[in-house]
Amino acid sequence: MARTPSIPAPAPVSRSGRFATGPAADVAAFSESISFDWRLWRQDIRGSIAHATMLQAAGILTPAELAAIRSGLELIGADIEAGRFVWKPSLEDVHMNIESELTRRVPAGAKLHTGRSRNDQVALDVRLWLRDEIDAFASEIRLLQKALVNLGTRHTEVIIPGYTHLQRAQPVYFSHHLLAYVEMLERDLGRLDDCRNRTNVCPLGSGAIAGSTLPLNRNLVARLLGFVDRRGAPRITQNSMDGVSDRDFMIEFCAAGALIAVHLSRLSEDLILWVSSEFGFIRIADAYTTGSSLMPQKKNPDVAELTRGKSARVIGNLMSLLTLLKGLPMTYNRDLQEDKERLFDTADTVRRCVRLTAAMLDHTSVVPGTCAAAAADPLLLATDLADYLVQKGMAFRTAHHVVGAVVAYAESKKTPLNRITGAEFKAIDATFESDVAAVFDLKEAMNRRTLPGSPGTREVRRQLARWTKKLG
Ligand code: ARG
């Protein structure tokens, strides 16, 4: 889809009577945006058809003129789709390219821009584009959630150490760890939905800055383009100056995209650690790894590394947009043309990362042996040992101190915590009884975790079932 259009050398620009000459060649090359905004062509045509429909309803176009404009635009759309349309940088952008070709083919095309400016047109096109983009993006995020849940479901029994400070902390089900990312992505979807809500407002009718003296029907255009609320009522911008210069919805999208990229980057980091020989918790299929040009033994998690790396440019895109808007006087300024490449790059980059991460997870398997060996570390249950003492009536702070002493003792004896005898326990503190050995039964330890949101056996199964059902 994202193929680069064929762009011939700049031709003399067609400009109004105000100018004696066209722009200098280097000015034309500097200011064109067709090389990247051509991808708004569908939205531009759709918006123009709605605008023309409204102009006819307002008596500005005859039915015949509307019909000619509509079929002219549809034919241009078919040409673009088929790769037959020649984009001209001399016509600056997608809006001028389509309108000027329409007018060349259809005389009534000269009436299309009535009551409209490129300023409200570009605001409209990007809103239409982003609305569709968010919908497609959201369904891919759902697929990534599914991939996470599926991987967890394939390995429900697997327990790994959970880490804080990248030091072994407490045991968790592998799927509990994955479900943490499912939760993050769910919040991401909420943010995208929120952004979509503010994107879904029609700016057309704002004109260049101050609306129009013509009897335009803004609500009709909004309805034709699906800018409606849940009850079908049209949603239009309420201030013409804000309508042409508002780019908040793009910034919101880039912010939501940056956070998604950060979530994916963290997941990538976990996968990179897990696939290393030091952890050895997972294997990634050959098709989703790469080799080294020199070291024959290498199998590298490049998909995860690139996903981690690409978050940098996505964060940069957000910073670029914020900086672009800061200090910009009202209303439209050509600076705003710089918004689209950043927006497109965030959408394209994050979507690819989401898609590739899901595919990689579908081709990832767990190595149960290494996970079990790591999860068998009895130190992971030191907190359970303190809880055991609390159950016997000891204050937690005292229990913390006592267990600390037990750990130090085990370390000095070079004995695993679960190999300390009942007598040794009792010698450290009399509160310990013979049932202390049961604390180190990992399976039982996981059964003991019954709080909502905890990594306990029943709770994790419940969460997996909840997500499986929700994701269909
Ligand atoms: N290509 C322009 C953009 O991307 C469209 C709006 C141009 N408006 C203008 N008054 N020059 O922002």
Residues whose N, C-alpha, C, O or C-beta is under 5 A from the ligand:
A	BS01	LIG	S33 D93 R118 N119 V122 L336 Q337
